[in-house]
Amino acid sequence: MTGVFVVLVTIDARPETIDEFTAGLHANAAATRREPGCLRFDVLRAQDDPHRFILYEIYADEDAFFTGHRHAAHYAAWTALCEWCVAPSGRRNTYAVPDRPEEMAAHD
C-alpha cells in the first residue's frame, strides 16, 4: 500500500456529552499528530450544527492509517469515548486518495 491516504470523518456528538467529547477529541487529535505516518489531522466544527465535527486526516499511506493509527495506544480510548458520546449512526468515514497527488500542497 503506497501513496497518500486521506480520511474524512463526520461525527455527530450527543449534545449532553459535548464537553467530554470535545476534550477527548482534541486529546485524540494531538496524539494522532505525533504518529509517524500522520501528515495532517484537522478538527473542524460544522457552522450549521455545533454537535457535528469533521476530521480531515492525511496519512503517508493506507498502512499508516489502518495499522499505525488504528493500533496506536490512544485509539482504544478514542473508540470507547465515541461509543459513549456519539449519536447512534453518528459516525461516517470516507476514505480517499488524491486524484492528482502532484497538486497536493505540502503539509508541515
C-alpha positions as CSV (number, residue, x, y, z in Angstrom):
1,M,0.0,0.0,0.0
2,T,1.6,3.2,-1.1
3,G,0.7,6.8,-1.6
4,V,-1.0,9.5,0.4
5,F,-4.2,8.3,2.1
6,V,-7.0,10.7,3.2
7,V,-9.7,10.0,5.8
8,L,-12.7,12.3,6.2
9,V,-14.7,11.5,9.4
10,T,-18.1,13.1,10.2
11,I,-19.2,12.7,13.8
12,D,-22.4,13.8,15.4
13,A,-21.9,14.1,19.2
14,R,-24.7,13.7,21.6
15,P,-25.5,17.2,23.0
16,E,-25.3,16.1,26.6
17,T,-21.8,14.8,26.2
18,I,-20.3,17.7,24.1
19,D,-17.8,18.8,26.7
20,E,-16.5,15.3,27.4
21,F,-16.5,14.6,23.7
22,T,-14.6,17.7,22.6
23,A,-11.9,17.2,25.3
24,G,-11.4,13.6,24.2
25,L,-11.5,14.6,20.5
26,H,-8.7,17.1,20.9
27,A,-6.6,14.7,23.0
28,N,-7.0,12.1,20.3
29,A,-6.1,14.7,17.6
30,A,-2.9,15.7,19.5
31,A,-1.8,12.1,20.0
32,T,-2.6,11.2,16.3
33,R,-0.5,14.2,15.1
34,R,2.5,12.6,16.9
35,E,2.1,9.3,15.0
36,P,5.0,8.7,12.5
37,G,2.6,8.2,9.5
38,C,0.3,11.1,10.2
39,L,0.9,14.1,7.9
40,R,-2.1,16.2,9.0
41,F,-5.1,16.0,11.4
42,D,-7.6,18.8,11.4
43,V,-10.6,19.1,13.7
44,L,-13.5,21.1,12.1
45,R,-16.9,22.0,13.5
46,A,-19.9,22.5,11.3
47,Q,-21.2,26.0,11.2
48,D,-24.9,24.8,11.0
49,D,-24.7,22.2,13.8
50,P,-22.5,22.7,16.8
51,H,-22.6,19.0,17.6
52,R,-21.2,17.9,14.2
53,F,-17.5,17.6,13.7
54,I,-15.4,16.8,10.6
55,L,-12.0,15.3,10.9
56,Y,-9.6,15.8,8.0
57,E,-6.8,13.3,8.3
58,I,-3.9,12.7,5.9
59,Y,-1.6,9.8,6.3
60,A,1.6,8.8,4.4
61,D,-0.2,5.7,3.1
62,E,-3.0,3.3,3.9
63,D,-0.8,1.3,6.3
64,A,-0.1,4.4,8.4
65,F,-3.9,4.7,9.0
66,F,-5.1,1.1,9.2
67,T,-2.1,-0.3,11.1
68,G,-0.2,2.6,12.7
69,H,-3.2,4.7,13.7
70,R,-5.8,2.0,14.5
71,H,-3.3,0.2,16.7
72,A,-1.9,3.2,18.5
73,A,-2.2,3.2,22.3
74,H,-4.6,6.1,22.3
75,Y,-7.0,4.7,19.7
76,A,-8.8,2.3,22.1
77,A,-9.6,5.3,24.4
78,W,-10.9,7.2,21.4
79,T,-13.1,4.3,20.3
80,A,-14.6,3.9,23.8
81,L,-15.3,7.7,24.0
82,C,-17.1,7.5,20.7
83,E,-19.3,4.6,21.9
84,W,-20.4,6.8,24.8
85,C,-20.6,10.3,23.2
86,V,-21.5,9.8,19.5
87,A,-25.2,9.7,18.5
88,P,-26.4,6.3,17.0
89,S,-25.3,6.1,13.4
90,G,-23.5,9.4,14.0
91,R,-20.1,8.5,12.6
92,R,-19.2,8.1,9.0
93,N,-15.8,7.5,7.5
94,T,-14.9,8.4,3.9
95,Y,-11.6,7.1,2.5
96,A,-10.0,8.8,-0.4
97,V,-6.8,9.2,-2.3
98,P,-5.7,12.4,-4.2
99,D,-6.9,12.4,-7.8
100,R,-3.8,14.4,-8.7
101,P,-1.2,13.8,-6.0
102,E,1.2,16.2,-7.7
103,E,-1.2,19.1,-6.9
104,M,-1.4,18.4,-3.2
105,A,0.1,21.2,-1.2
106,A,3.0,20.4,1.1
107,H,1.9,19.9,4.7
108,D,4.2,20.9,7.5
